[in-house]
Amino acid sequence: MSDESVLERAAARAVRAKALLDDEILSEAFAALEMSYVAAWRGTTVDDAAGREKLFLAINIVGKVRDHLAGVVANGQLARAELKELAETAERRKLFGII
């Protein structure tokens, strides 16, 4: 797989990830999960350390999924910038007869 195809794939993934992050239903799902986990966490008894720990992990996983999607978007933006630079470099070479 060429570098350009890897960059194009990253740019395409970024578009999909951005669409997911912007999706109202997914945003509501993340918020609802966090709220329910926090409510359950606060409702644990003093002696339920294992339960609190599991809920704490669940809350953090929701954030990690969101962070992963944001990372895919950021990587895609970098890939688009690199693709643009490659295209500009190829155009300059073509103009100056280097190719």
VMD Tcl script that draws the C-alpha trace (Angstrom):
set ca {
  {0.00 0.00 0.00}
  {1.45 3.36 -0.98}
  {1.86 6.29 1.36}
  {-0.82 8.19 -0.51}
  {-3.33 5.38 -0.13}
  {-2.62 5.23 3.60}
  {-3.13 8.99 3.86}
  {-6.32 8.82 1.79}
  {-7.64 6.05 4.02}
  {-6.87 8.13 7.13}
  {-8.63 11.14 5.60}
  {-11.70 9.03 4.76}
  {-11.78 7.57 8.27}
  {-11.62 11.11 9.66}
  {-14.74 12.08 7.74}
  {-16.60 9.07 9.14}
  {-15.35 9.70 12.69}
  {-16.33 13.38 12.47}
  {-19.81 12.37 11.32}
  {-20.09 10.08 14.35}
  {-18.93 12.79 16.75}
  {-21.41 15.22 15.21}
  {-24.25 12.70 15.30}
  {-26.89 13.84 17.76}
  {-28.02 10.32 18.67}
  {-24.49 9.13 19.44}
  {-23.80 12.26 21.49}
  {-27.01 11.64 23.44}
  {-25.99 8.01 23.97}
  {-22.58 9.03 25.35}
  {-24.18 11.60 27.66}
  {-26.88 9.17 28.83}
  {-24.30 6.46 29.56}
  {-22.11 8.84 31.52}
  {-25.06 10.16 33.53}
  {-26.36 6.69 34.34}
  {-22.90 5.44 35.31}
  {-22.29 8.46 37.53}
  {-25.71 8.05 39.16}
  {-25.07 4.36 39.79}
  {-21.57 5.16 41.08}
  {-22.95 7.69 43.55}
  {-25.58 5.20 44.64}
  {-23.11 2.53 45.66}
  {-22.77 1.57 49.27}
  {-19.66 2.24 51.31}
  {-18.59 -1.41 51.19}
  {-19.06 -1.80 47.40}
  {-15.57 -0.84 46.29}
  {-15.61 -3.34 43.43}
  {-18.88 -1.90 42.11}
  {-17.54 1.65 42.24}
  {-14.38 0.56 40.49}
  {-16.33 -1.07 37.64}
  {-18.52 2.00 37.24}
  {-15.47 4.27 37.30}
  {-13.95 2.19 34.49}
  {-17.21 2.32 32.53}
  {-17.31 6.11 32.80}
  {-13.73 6.33 31.58}
  {-14.36 3.96 28.68}
  {-17.08 6.25 27.33}
  {-14.54 9.07 27.33}
  {-11.91 6.87 25.72}
  {-14.25 6.01 22.85}
  {-14.95 9.71 22.33}
  {-11.21 10.48 22.52}
  {-10.43 7.74 20.02}
  {-12.87 9.21 17.51}
  {-11.38 12.67 18.07}
  {-7.91 11.21 17.47}
  {-9.05 9.66 14.18}
  {-10.36 13.09 13.14}
  {-7.08 14.77 14.08}
  {-5.02 12.15 12.24}
  {-7.22 12.57 9.19}
  {-6.71 16.32 9.22}
  {-2.96 15.76 9.27}
  {-3.29 13.22 6.46}
  {-5.28 15.71 4.36}
  {-2.62 18.36 4.92}
  {0.09 15.89 3.91}
  {-1.86 14.87 0.79}
  {-2.21 18.54 -0.12}
  {1.53 19.03 0.32}
  {2.27 15.99 -1.84}
  {-0.03 17.31 -4.56}
  {1.56 20.76 -4.43}
  {5.04 19.27 -4.59}
  {4.07 17.13 -7.58}
  {2.59 20.19 -9.29}
  {5.76 22.24 -8.68}
  {7.91 19.44 -10.09}
  {5.67 19.25 -13.11}
  {5.87 23.02 -13.65}
  {9.63 23.04 -13.44}
  {10.05 19.91 -15.58}
  {11.58 17.83 -12.82}
  {9.31 14.89 -13.54}
}
mol new
graphics top color blue
foreach p $ca { graphics top sphere $p radius 0.5 }
foreach p [lrange $ca 0 end-1] q [lrange $ca 1 end] { graphics top cylinder $p $q radius 0.2 }
display resetview
